[in-house]
Amino acid sequence: MLPSFRRYDLTVCSAKKFLWFRVPKVGTRSILHILNNAAIDLDAEHPYHCHYPISMYKDYFKFAFIRNPYDRLVSCWLDKVVKNNLYEFSPHKLIEMQKFKNFVNYVEKQDLEMGDTHICLQSKLIDLNEIDYIGKYENFEKDLLYVLKKININCPMVEKKNASANRQHYSTYYDEDLVKQVTKIYQRDLNIFSYDF
């Protein structure tokens, strides 16, 4: 019953034998909505920063969803800074952080391995040695329907929750220098998950 080396945000269901590594800004509310509507008992719905006993879940279907890091960072900035000030910046600092470039500079100075999960490396939010399936946000409906079939949950349609309205394509928020900067920040994820700008 040795615990996992790292801590993860997990959703666990013994009835359906699955373990989901939750990655913020990658459809988590949509997935939770579907699981809640399925009326299944979750042993753990949304605990944060948990060690888990690896051997106990060996025969569980373990999955996660990931997102292009350039897109995910824009989504985080729009939702957690521009809209909600999750980081509790002072009024003066918040005005500064309304510029995406300034937020990228802020992110560059953070601990992206153990810090805030909204900007953390996605590869550090998933136990890559114990994962069965990694879906992509870019193929969200198809990949999620595959997962739901694997865990025997019927869902005829995937409804996206918490999607940003009237948002431009992520590429419009970048200039050449910002692309280089974010590439350096998220190089590990870009390499592991085969993403590019």
C-alpha positions as CSV (number, residue, x, y, z in Angstrom):
1,M,0.0,0.0,0.0
2,L,2.8,2.4,-0.8
3,P,1.4,5.9,-1.7
4,S,2.1,7.7,-4.9
5,F,5.3,9.7,-5.0
6,R,3.4,12.9,-5.9
7,R,0.1,14.4,-4.9
8,Y,-2.7,14.7,-7.4
9,D,-6.2,16.1,-7.7
10,L,-8.4,12.9,-8.0
11,T,-11.9,11.7,-8.6
12,V,-12.3,8.0,-7.7
13,C,-15.2,5.6,-8.2
14,S,-15.1,2.0,-6.9
15,A,-18.5,1.2,-8.4
16,K,-17.3,1.8,-11.9
17,K,-13.6,1.2,-11.1
18,F,-12.1,4.4,-12.4
19,L,-9.6,7.0,-11.2
20,W,-9.5,10.4,-12.9
21,F,-6.5,12.7,-12.6
22,R,-8.2,16.1,-12.8
23,V,-6.3,18.8,-14.8
24,P,-7.8,22.3,-14.3
25,K,-8.9,24.2,-17.4
26,V,-9.5,21.0,-19.3
27,G,-13.2,20.3,-19.1
28,T,-13.3,19.4,-15.4
29,R,-16.7,20.9,-14.8
30,S,-18.2,19.2,-17.8
31,I,-16.9,15.8,-16.7
32,L,-18.1,16.3,-13.1
33,H,-21.5,17.4,-14.4
34,I,-21.8,14.2,-16.4
35,L,-20.7,12.0,-13.5
36,N,-23.2,13.8,-11.2
37,N,-26.0,13.3,-13.7
38,A,-25.1,9.6,-13.9
39,A,-26.1,9.2,-10.3
40,I,-23.1,7.0,-9.4
41,D,-21.4,6.9,-6.0
42,L,-18.0,8.6,-6.1
43,D,-15.6,7.6,-3.3
44,A,-13.8,10.9,-3.9
45,E,-15.4,13.6,-5.9
46,H,-12.9,16.5,-6.0
47,P,-10.2,16.2,-3.3
48,Y,-7.0,18.2,-4.0
49,H,-3.3,17.3,-3.5
50,C,-3.8,13.7,-2.5
51,H,-1.4,10.8,-2.4
52,Y,-3.1,7.6,-3.5
53,P,-2.2,3.9,-2.8
54,I,-1.1,2.8,-6.3
55,S,-1.6,-1.0,-5.7
56,M,-5.2,-0.5,-4.5
57,Y,-6.1,1.0,-7.9
58,K,-4.1,-1.3,-10.2
59,D,-7.2,-2.7,-12.0
60,Y,-9.0,0.7,-12.2
61,F,-9.3,2.5,-15.5
62,K,-7.1,5.6,-14.9
63,F,-7.6,8.6,-17.2
64,A,-6.9,12.3,-17.6
65,F,-7.5,15.1,-20.1
66,I,-4.9,17.6,-21.3
67,R,-5.0,20.7,-23.4
68,N,-2.6,22.6,-25.6
69,P,-0.5,24.6,-23.1
70,Y,-0.7,27.9,-25.2
71,D,-4.5,27.6,-25.2
72,R,-4.7,26.5,-21.5
73,L,-2.7,29.5,-20.4
74,V,-4.9,31.9,-22.2
75,S,-8.0,30.2,-20.7
76,C,-6.5,30.5,-17.2
77,W,-5.7,34.1,-17.7
78,L,-9.1,35.0,-19.0
79,D,-11.0,33.1,-16.3
80,K,-8.8,33.4,-13.2
81,V,-7.3,36.9,-13.8
82,V,-9.4,39.0,-16.2
83,K,-12.8,37.7,-15.0
84,N,-12.3,36.5,-11.4
85,N,-8.9,37.6,-9.9
86,L,-8.3,34.1,-8.4
87,Y,-4.8,35.1,-7.5
88,E,-6.1,38.0,-5.4
89,F,-3.8,40.6,-7.0
90,S,-4.0,44.1,-5.5
91,P,-6.1,46.6,-7.5
92,H,-2.9,48.1,-9.0
93,K,-1.4,44.7,-9.8
94,L,-4.7,43.5,-11.2
95,I,-4.6,46.3,-13.7
96,E,-1.1,45.3,-14.7
97,M,-2.2,41.7,-15.1
98,Q,-4.9,42.5,-17.5
99,K,-2.2,42.4,-20.1
100,F,-1.5,38.8,-21.1
101,K,2.2,39.5,-21.5
102,N,2.4,40.6,-17.8
103,F,0.6,37.4,-16.7
104,V,3.1,35.3,-18.7
105,N,5.9,37.1,-16.9
106,Y,4.2,36.2,-13.6
107,V,3.7,32.6,-14.5
108,E,7.4,32.3,-15.6
109,K,8.4,33.0,-12.0
110,Q,6.1,30.5,-10.4
111,D,6.7,26.9,-9.3
112,L,5.2,25.0,-12.2
113,E,5.9,21.5,-10.7
114,M,4.3,21.9,-7.3
115,G,2.5,25.2,-7.4
116,D,-1.0,26.4,-8.5
117,T,-2.6,23.6,-10.6
118,H,-4.2,26.1,-13.1
119,I,-0.8,27.0,-14.4
120,C,1.2,23.9,-13.3
121,L,2.8,21.6,-15.9
122,Q,0.1,19.1,-16.9
123,S,2.7,16.3,-16.9
124,K,3.0,16.9,-13.2
125,L,-0.7,16.6,-12.6
126,I,-1.0,13.1,-14.0
127,D,0.8,9.9,-12.8
128,L,2.2,9.1,-16.2
129,N,3.5,5.8,-15.0
130,E,0.0,4.6,-14.0
131,I,-2.3,6.2,-16.7
132,D,-4.4,4.1,-19.1
133,Y,-5.8,6.9,-21.3
134,I,-5.1,10.6,-21.9
135,G,-7.8,12.4,-23.8
136,K,-7.2,15.8,-25.4
137,Y,-9.4,18.9,-25.0
138,E,-9.1,19.4,-28.8
139,N,-11.0,16.2,-29.3
140,F,-13.0,16.5,-26.1
141,E,-16.4,15.1,-27.1
142,K,-14.9,12.1,-29.0
143,D,-12.3,11.3,-26.3
144,L,-14.8,11.8,-23.4
145,L,-17.3,9.5,-25.1
146,Y,-14.6,6.9,-25.3
147,V,-13.8,7.2,-21.6
148,L,-17.5,7.0,-20.7
149,K,-17.9,3.9,-22.7
150,K,-14.9,2.3,-21.0
151,I,-16.3,3.1,-17.5
152,N,-19.9,2.0,-18.6
153,I,-21.6,5.3,-18.2
154,N,-24.3,6.2,-20.8
155,C,-24.1,9.7,-22.1
156,P,-25.7,10.5,-25.5
157,M,-24.3,14.1,-25.7
158,V,-21.4,15.9,-24.1
159,E,-22.3,19.4,-22.9
160,K,-19.4,21.8,-22.3
161,K,-19.7,23.7,-19.0
162,N,-17.8,26.9,-18.1
163,A,-16.7,27.6,-21.7
164,S,-15.6,31.1,-22.3
165,A,-18.1,33.0,-24.4
166,N,-16.9,35.2,-27.3
167,R,-13.3,34.1,-26.9
168,Q,-10.9,34.5,-29.8
169,H,-8.6,31.7,-30.9
170,Y,-5.7,31.4,-28.5
171,S,-3.2,32.3,-31.2
172,T,-4.5,35.9,-31.4
173,Y,-3.2,36.6,-27.8
174,Y,0.4,35.9,-28.8
175,D,3.2,37.6,-30.6
176,E,6.4,36.0,-31.6
177,D,8.2,36.8,-28.4
178,L,5.3,35.5,-26.3
179,V,5.3,32.2,-28.3
180,K,9.0,31.8,-27.5
181,Q,8.5,32.6,-23.8
182,V,5.6,30.2,-23.3
183,T,7.4,27.5,-25.3
184,K,10.3,27.7,-22.9
185,I,8.0,27.7,-19.8
186,Y,6.0,24.6,-21.0
187,Q,8.6,22.8,-23.0
188,R,8.2,19.6,-21.0
189,D,4.4,19.4,-21.7
190,L,4.9,20.3,-25.4
191,N,7.4,17.5,-25.8
192,I,5.5,14.8,-23.8
193,F,2.1,15.5,-25.2
194,S,3.2,16.4,-28.8
195,Y,1.8,19.9,-28.9
196,D,3.0,22.9,-30.8
197,F,1.8,26.5,-31.3
